[in-house]
């Protein structure tokens, strides 16, 4: 079937490059600074493991959002090769200015390539959440849907992707400025684990603080009981920052409790990992629409 548009995203979607290639999704690789060196995200799990090991050794990586010209340079050869509209699934504007830069770039590229038609999508999501939207876009493209039909579907349903994060490693959140020094000290001493999610616009919110990781996971189960929909018809994603065994256990418990058709696993890449450090895990799934307040418990 003739394809009517191209699907693009960036490496912050935290899906393996092999999977994106399989779906025909073209990612722009993001870069980060580590120990004074500029590094390109390879989207490979073995490189993510090395990245987190360096953080454990004391490295403090820095990330920056994509600028306008990086978008233009990325899209230009795609426009020339495919001669099709582009839908670009972007990290949510609630946590980054990347979306706004992309919108400016979509206008700028027309100055040299009037035929360019780039549609930026504010996913309102982080990590694998907008990777899920990219995969759905690719599915609709392969079914012969138009770009307008795809965008309409995404805008209607993107708020139904839910996510819950937790970690028991607060020192990395302190390093990145997400937690105060006093909060990190007290949290570590009392074994406090935050439970985080996203509101409808994609702002990351600390919803609860629970003492002990096991109790925290049980609490996430309780919260999700009223949110998951059509579990048997969907694949949930568990992503983690270099804690594969804990993530596997977390995912197996979720599959058993809710009956997901499957649970798949992936690494949180350097874009989010630079701020959270090792020890974070999250689940992404389809469910009731998120609210502006995220979760009301």
Order of alpha helices (4+ residues) and beta strands (2+ residues): beta-alpha-beta-beta-beta-alpha-beta-alpha-beta-alpha-beta-alpha-alpha-beta-alpha-alpha-beta-beta-alpha-beta-alpha-beta-alpha-beta
